């Protein structure tokens, strides 16, 4: 059986014990990563999931492949 006092109230809200940091890294006005950074991240993700589109040489530049 339930009584009217079993329903949640504002007294049930948990107060934070730590200060909240203002993280605006995903804010729309922040500078966006360059195309090279985005391409590198995409290649890392392709390598991680074993995509057919992944570069066989890998996502990182190696000394032997630098021009």
C-alpha positions, -999 to +999 in steps of 0.1 A: +000+000+000+011+035-007+003+066+012+004+102-001+038+107+018+055+080-004+058+103-034+091+121-042+093+157-030+119+184-034+134+173-001+146+141-019+170+161-042+207+153-035+228+184-030+262+183-048+292+178-025+318+190-051+319+223-070+309+219-107+336+229-132+325+249-162+334+228-192+328+246-224+348+224-247+317+214-267+303+250-269+295+260-304+316+292-303+348+273-293+374+269-321+369+238-341+397+213-348+415+216-381+407+193-410+440+175-405+431+167-368+396+155-379+411+133-406+435+118-381+408+111-356+386+095-384+415+073-394+421+062-358+384+052-355+386+033-388+417+014-375+399+007-342+369-009-358+388-026-386+370-007-413+376-017-450+383+020-456+412+021-431+446+030-444+467-002-444+498+018-433+480+029-402+469+062-388+504+075-377+531+089-399+564+070-396+599+082-402+603+060-432+572+075-449+579+111-443+589+131-473 
